[in-house]
């Protein structure tokens, strides 16, 4: 293999490595953003569960009333 062929192969490998590095950084940013979104969703789900627990433990005013006399 000649010197120019080796240089061409090295240049091609460097180009591929640069593209792979860029892709890896992009995927890392997506992963970070998704993790942040998941943390927000987990907090919201926890809040909703707490609200449901409070609502289910509190007496329901509509059900607490006596039925009308015609029942």
C-alpha positions in Angstrom: 0.0 0.0 0.0 1.4 3.3 -1.0 1.8 6.3 1.3 -1.0 8.2 -0.4 -3.4 5.3 0.0 -2.6 5.1 3.7 -3.1 8.8 4.1 -6.5 8.5 2.3 -7.5 5.7 4.5 -6.5 7.6 7.6 -8.4 10.6 6.4 -11.5 8.5 5.8 -11.2 6.9 9.3 -10.8 10.4 10.9 -13.9 11.6 9.0 -15.9 8.6 10.2 -14.7 9.1 13.7 -15.7 12.8 13.6 -19.2 11.9 12.4 -19.5 9.1 15.1 -18.3 11.6 17.8 -20.9 14.1 16.7 -23.7 11.5 16.7 -22.6 10.3 20.1 -22.8 13.8 21.5 -26.3 14.3 19.9 -27.5 11.1 21.4 -26.2 12.0 24.8 -28.1 15.3 24.7 -31.3 13.5 23.7 -30.7 11.1 26.6 -30.2 13.9 29.1 -33.3 15.7 27.9 -35.4 12.5 28.1 -34.2 11.9 31.7 -35.2 15.4 32.7 -38.6 14.9 31.1 -39.0 11.6 32.9 -38.2 13.2 36.3 -40.9 15.8 35.6 -43.4 13.1 34.7 -42.5 11.1 37.8 -43.0 14.2 40.0 -46.4 14.9 38.4 -47.5 11.3 38.8 -46.5 11.3 42.4 -48.5 14.5 42.9 -51.6 13.0 41.1 -51.4 9.9 43.3 -51.3 12.1 46.4 -54.3 14.0 45.2 -56.2 10.8 44.4 -55.4 9.5 47.9 -56.7 12.7 49.5 -59.8 12.7 47.4 -60.6 9.0 48.1 -60.0 9.4 51.8 -62.2 12.5 52.1 -65.9 11.9 52.5 -67.8 12.6 49.3 -70.4 15.3 50.1 -72.7 14.1 47.4 -72.8 10.5 48.7 -73.0 11.7 52.3 -76.4 13.3 51.9 -79.5 11.2 52.6 -81.5 10.1 49.6 -84.6 12.1 48.8 -87.8 11.0 50.5 -89.3 9.4 47.4 -86.6 6.6 47.5 
